Amino acid sequence: MLLRLAVTITKKADRWFISFKIKTEPQVTEKSVDLVGVDLGVKSRFFTFNW
């Protein structure tokens, strides 16, 4: 069920942009798989050079 709606229209550098902001009620759904993810971060660095 949709509770709120806000619309913003802007023009920047001769281009038009539209954004929607909505708020809804959360819906409870059943889990199909029990899964946990762990973010280990970036382990290596990547550099490029243009000589």
C-alpha positions in Angstrom: 0.0 0.0 0.0 1.4 3.4 -1.0 1.5 5.9 1.8 3.2 9.0 0.4 4.5 10.3 -2.9 6.7 13.2 -3.6 7.9 14.3 -7.1 10.7 16.6 -7.9 11.4 18.0 -11.4 14.6 19.9 -12.0 16.4 21.3 -15.0 20.2 21.5 -15.1 22.3 22.4 -18.1 19.4 22.1 -20.5 18.5 18.6 -19.2 15.4 17.7 -17.3 15.4 15.3 -14.3 12.5 13.8 -12.4 12.7 11.9 -9.1 10.1 10.1 -7.2 10.1 9.5 -3.4 7.6 7.0 -2.0 7.0 5.4 1.3 5.3 2.1 1.6 4.4 -0.4 4.4 6.9 -3.3 4.7 5.7 -6.6 3.4 6.6 -9.8 5.3 7.7 -12.6 3.0 8.8 -16.1 3.8 12.5 -17.0 3.5 13.4 -19.5 0.9 17.1 -19.9 2.0 19.0 -19.0 5.2 22.0 -17.1 4.0 24.6 -14.8 5.6 27.0 -12.6 3.7 30.3 -11.2 5.0 32.0 -8.3 3.4 35.8 -8.7 3.6 36.7 -5.5 1.9 39.2 -4.8 -0.8 42.2 -7.1 -0.4 44.3 -5.8 -3.4 45.0 -2.5 -5.0 44.8 -1.8 -8.7 46.7 1.0 -10.4 46.9 2.1 -14.0 49.4 4.5 -15.5 49.3 6.1 -18.8 53.0 6.8 -19.8 
